[in-house]
Each structure stands twice: as structure tokens, then as C-alpha cells.
Amino acid sequence: MRNLWGPEDVANYLGVPLNTVYQWRCRGYGPAGRKIGKYVRYKPEDVERWFESMAEGVI
């Protein structure tokens, strides 16, 4: 099993600002994260699956 990612890891993987990851979470958007105590953690495969589910191309 791979290590869980924090919000910083998700931001780095997706190439977005850390604040964007926090905003997504507040809006119910973005990859699924789980609360572990006071921390939010993401399974890397969930982040990758979410990314792959996004439509290709730029609008």
C-alpha cells in the first residue's frame, strides 16, 4: 500500500495552488479525501482516478 497524501501532495500532483485544494474540499468538489483526526488525507489512487475522470481538453 502506498502512503496517504496530504493536501500539499494533492496540490503538487495536480499542479494547482494548495488553497485550491482546500476550496474544492469546502465546495464538495475534487478528489475524495478522508478526515483522520484533524487531518485530511487522500489515497493516491483516488486522486489519480478523479483526475482521469475529468474531461479531456480545455474549454
N, C-alpha and C positions, 0 to 999 in steps of 0.2 A: 504494500500500500504506500502510495506517495504521501508526503507531508501535506497537511492542510495549508491553504493560503490565507493570508490576512488581506484586508482591503488594499494595502500597498502593493502586494503581489498581483492582485487582480488589475489594478491600475497600470502597473508596469507591463503586464502581459497584453492588455488591450491597447496600450499606448494612449491612455486618457489621464487627465488630472485626477488625483486622489479624491478631490471634492466631488467630482462627477460620480464616482462610485458611491459615495455617501448619499448624494442626491437621488440616484437611481433607487437605492435601498428605501429611502423615505417615500418614494413615489410608487413602490411596488414593481419597479422595472429592473432589468438587468439580471445577471445570473443569480440563482438561488443561493442564499447564504444561511448559515445557522448560528444561533447565539449559543456560545459556550461560556457560561458565566456572564461576564460583562463584555466579552469579546465576540466579534463576528468572524466566522471562518467559512471558507469556501473549499469545496472539493475541486481540485484542478479539472477533473473530467466534466464536472457540471459547468464550469466556466467555458471550457472548450466546446461542449455541446451547445450551450447558449449561443456562443459566437457562430458556430456552424449553422445554427438555425436562422440566423439573420439573412435577410435577402441580399443577394449579391448586387453590386453596382452602387453608384452614387445617384441620389435623386437630385 
